[in-house]
Amino acid sequence: MSGRHRLHSGELRRASQRHVRPAVPQFIRIEIPWRPGDLALWRDKTGVYRRDVDEENAFIEIDGRIYRVRRAELRHG
C-alpha cells in the first residue's frame, strides 16, 4: 500500500485527484500595532483606542462609551 494514496473509504484516487498541490494562503495579514490614545475607526464611527482585551479583542471609546470590538474590524483613523 505504500506509494498509493487512497481516500478515507479505501478507494483509489482518480487520476485528476492524484497530483493536487496543497493550498497556498491568498494573503498575508500584517498586524498594526495599536497604542492607547490612537484614533480608531469602527463601523464608520471614530473613537479612541483604549487597550487590548486579548489577541483578538480590544476596548475602544466612542462618545464616552466603551465598546469591546474585534481588532480585525478596527482601522486607524
C-alpha positions in Angstrom: 0.0 0.0 0.0 3.0 2.3 0.2 3.1 4.8 -2.6 -0.6 4.6 -3.3 -2.8 7.4 -1.9 -6.3 6.3 -1.0 -9.4 8.0 0.1 -10.7 7.6 3.6 -13.1 4.9 2.4 -10.1 2.9 1.0 -10.8 3.6 -2.7 -8.0 4.7 -5.0 -8.0 8.3 -6.1 -9.0 9.3 -9.6 -6.2 10.5 -11.9 -7.3 14.1 -11.5 -7.0 13.8 -7.7 -3.5 12.4 -7.5 -1.3 15.4 -8.1 -3.1 18.1 -6.1 -0.9 20.7 -4.6 -1.6 21.9 -1.1 -3.5 25.2 -0.9 -1.4 28.4 -0.6 -2.6 31.2 1.5 -4.0 34.0 -0.7 -3.0 36.9 1.6 -0.7 37.7 4.5 -2.2 39.6 7.4 0.0 42.3 8.9 -0.8 43.3 12.4 -0.8 47.1 13.0 0.5 48.0 16.5 -2.1 49.8 18.5 -1.3 52.2 21.3 -3.7 53.7 23.9 -4.9 57.0 22.6 -4.8 56.2 18.9 -7.8 57.2 16.8 -9.7 54.1 15.6 -12.4 53.7 13.0 -15.1 51.0 13.7 -18.3 50.6 11.7 -17.8 54.1 10.3 -17.5 55.7 13.8 -14.4 57.4 15.1 -13.3 56.5 18.6 -10.2 56.3 20.8 -8.3 53.0 21.3 -8.1 52.2 25.0 -6.4 48.7 25.4 -6.2 45.1 24.4 -8.5 42.6 26.0 -6.7 39.6 24.4 -5.2 38.8 21.0 -8.5 39.2 19.2 -10.4 41.9 21.0 -9.8 45.4 22.2 -11.6 48.2 24.1 -12.4 51.5 22.3 -14.2 54.5 23.5 -16.8 56.2 21.3 -18.8 59.2 22.6 -18.0 58.3 26.3 -19.0 54.7 26.0 -16.6 51.7 26.0 -17.0 49.0 23.4 -15.3 45.6 23.2 -14.6 45.0 19.5 -12.6 42.6 17.3 -9.2 44.0 16.4 -9.7 42.8 12.9 -12.6 45.2 12.5 -10.6 48.3 13.5 -8.9 50.7 11.2 -6.5 53.5 12.0 -8.3 56.9 11.9 
